[in-house]
Amino acid sequence: MKNSIWYQDEVPVEEWEKLAVQLERDIVRVQADEDRLRAEAQSIDDLPVYHNGLIRQIRRELEIVRNQGLDWEMGLVDLDGNLVNAKIVNGKFGEVWRIEKEDGSVSWVNVSVAEKLSRKQAFYASKGYELVKVWWRFAEGKYGWFALRDKGVKRIEKLGE
């Protein structure tokens, strides 16, 4: 697995495109299989149920492949634009940002429930942060897709840009 395209550095664009074409073929193949099984079904109990989930998984991978192995997660930066070591966790009263400080201490910031981005950003600014998209290299693991943090941040995007 460590030799797969997901863990390699400097993968040529052509390799990503080759994988994307294969994934598009896989989607067509799975859809055709589902269509065939539906046509052969004698009752509702015979209808296939796994194809939609499989197609969603392949589309998710295709999306990341089209971004050449990159995807983003929400993150926080301080008001100077420095990335903060933060992640959303389930707290006692709902979702909360767990922020690890450089001195080893931990602070907590509620996840904004505002619908408008401007209100979310105002909430986080009052706490000393800004909500951003953090782009990482991604790979598929045992429990789904995850950011390869050891490869470093690829870019940080301010929301609304």
C-alpha positions as CSV (number, residue, x, y, z in Angstrom):
1,M,0.0,0.0,0.0
2,K,2.8,2.4,0.8
3,N,4.0,2.2,-2.8
4,S,0.6,3.1,-4.2
5,I,0.1,6.4,-6.0
6,W,-1.4,7.9,-2.8
7,Y,1.8,7.7,-0.9
8,Q,4.2,8.8,-3.7
9,D,5.7,12.2,-4.1
10,E,5.9,14.0,-7.4
11,V,3.4,11.8,-9.2
12,P,3.1,13.0,-12.9
13,V,-0.2,14.4,-14.1
14,E,-0.4,11.6,-16.6
15,E,-0.5,9.0,-13.8
16,W,-3.4,10.8,-12.1
17,E,-5.2,11.0,-15.4
18,K,-4.7,7.3,-16.1
19,L,-6.2,6.5,-12.7
20,A,-9.1,8.9,-13.3
21,V,-9.9,7.2,-16.6
22,Q,-9.8,3.8,-14.9
23,L,-12.2,5.0,-12.1
24,E,-14.6,6.4,-14.7
25,R,-14.6,3.0,-16.3
26,D,-15.3,1.4,-12.9
27,I,-18.3,3.6,-12.4
28,V,-19.7,2.6,-15.8
29,R,-19.0,-1.1,-15.1
30,V,-20.7,-1.0,-11.6
31,Q,-23.7,0.9,-13.0
32,A,-24.1,-1.6,-15.9
33,D,-23.9,-4.5,-13.3
34,E,-26.6,-2.8,-11.2
35,D,-28.8,-2.3,-14.3
36,R,-28.4,-5.9,-15.3
37,L,-29.3,-7.2,-11.8
38,R,-32.3,-4.9,-11.7
39,A,-33.5,-6.3,-15.1
40,E,-33.1,-9.9,-13.8
41,A,-34.7,-9.3,-10.5
42,Q,-37.9,-11.3,-9.9
43,S,-38.9,-9.5,-6.7
44,I,-37.9,-6.6,-4.6
45,D,-35.8,-8.9,-2.4
46,D,-33.6,-9.6,-5.5
47,L,-32.8,-5.9,-6.1
48,P,-29.1,-5.0,-5.6
49,V,-28.4,-2.8,-2.7
50,Y,-24.6,-2.3,-2.6
51,H,-24.1,-0.5,-6.0
52,N,-24.9,3.0,-4.9
53,G,-22.5,2.8,-2.0
54,L,-19.8,1.5,-4.3
55,I,-20.4,4.2,-6.9
56,R,-20.2,6.8,-4.1
57,Q,-16.8,5.4,-3.0
58,I,-15.5,5.4,-6.5
59,R,-16.7,9.0,-7.1
60,R,-15.1,10.1,-3.9
61,E,-11.8,8.7,-5.0
62,L,-12.2,10.2,-8.5
63,E,-12.8,13.6,-7.0
64,I,-9.5,13.3,-5.1
65,V,-7.7,12.0,-8.2
66,R,-8.9,14.9,-10.3
67,N,-7.2,17.1,-7.6
68,Q,-4.0,15.1,-8.0
69,G,-4.3,13.5,-4.6
70,L,-5.4,16.6,-2.7
71,D,-8.5,17.3,-0.7
72,W,-9.3,19.7,2.1
73,E,-10.6,19.8,5.6
74,M,-11.8,22.7,7.6
75,G,-9.2,24.2,9.8
76,L,-8.4,27.3,11.9
77,V,-5.7,29.9,11.5
78,D,-4.9,32.5,14.1
79,L,-5.5,36.1,13.2
80,D,-1.9,36.4,11.9
81,G,-2.7,33.6,9.4
82,N,-0.7,30.8,11.1
83,L,-2.3,27.3,11.0
84,V,-3.5,26.2,14.3
85,N,-3.3,22.5,15.4
86,A,-7.0,22.0,15.8
87,K,-9.6,19.4,15.1
88,I,-13.3,19.0,15.7
89,V,-14.2,16.5,18.3
90,N,-17.5,15.5,20.1
91,G,-17.6,17.3,23.4
92,K,-19.9,17.0,26.3
93,F,-22.4,19.4,24.8
94,G,-21.8,18.8,21.0
95,E,-19.0,19.4,18.5
96,V,-16.1,21.6,19.6
97,W,-12.7,22.5,18.3
98,R,-9.9,21.0,20.3
99,I,-6.9,23.3,19.9
100,E,-3.4,22.2,21.0
101,K,-1.2,25.1,21.9
102,E,2.6,25.1,21.3
103,D,3.2,24.9,25.1
104,G,1.2,21.6,25.2
105,S,-1.9,23.0,26.7
106,V,-5.4,22.5,25.1
107,S,-8.1,25.1,24.6
108,W,-11.6,24.6,23.4
109,V,-13.8,26.6,21.0
110,N,-17.4,25.8,20.2
111,V,-18.2,25.0,16.6
112,S,-20.1,27.9,15.2
113,V,-23.7,27.1,14.3
114,A,-24.3,30.3,12.3
115,E,-25.5,29.7,8.8
116,K,-23.9,32.8,7.1
117,L,-20.2,32.6,6.6
118,S,-19.7,36.2,7.7
119,R,-21.3,35.4,11.1
120,K,-19.2,32.2,11.5
121,Q,-16.1,34.2,10.8
122,A,-17.1,36.9,13.2
123,F,-17.7,34.3,15.9
124,Y,-14.2,32.7,15.3
125,A,-12.5,36.1,15.1
126,S,-13.9,36.9,18.6
127,K,-12.0,33.8,19.8
128,G,-8.8,34.8,17.9
129,Y,-9.2,32.5,14.9
130,E,-10.4,32.3,11.3
131,L,-12.1,29.3,9.6
132,V,-10.2,28.1,6.5
133,K,-9.9,25.2,4.1
134,V,-6.6,23.3,4.6
135,W,-5.5,21.3,1.6
136,W,-3.5,18.1,2.2
137,R,-2.4,15.1,0.3
138,F,-5.0,12.4,1.0
139,A,-4.9,8.6,1.0
140,E,-7.3,5.8,1.5
141,G,-6.9,3.8,4.6
142,K,-8.6,1.0,6.5
143,Y,-11.3,3.4,7.8
144,G,-11.7,5.7,4.8
145,W,-9.9,8.7,3.4
146,F,-7.5,10.6,5.6
147,A,-5.0,13.5,5.3
148,L,-1.3,12.6,5.1
149,R,-0.2,15.3,7.5
150,D,3.4,14.1,7.4
151,K,3.4,15.4,3.7
152,G,2.6,18.9,5.0
153,V,0.0,21.4,4.2
154,K,-0.3,22.0,0.4
155,R,-2.2,25.3,0.7
156,I,-4.6,27.2,2.9
157,E,-7.6,28.9,1.4
158,K,-9.7,31.6,3.1
159,L,-13.3,30.8,2.8
160,G,-15.4,32.9,0.3
161,E,-12.5,33.4,-2.1
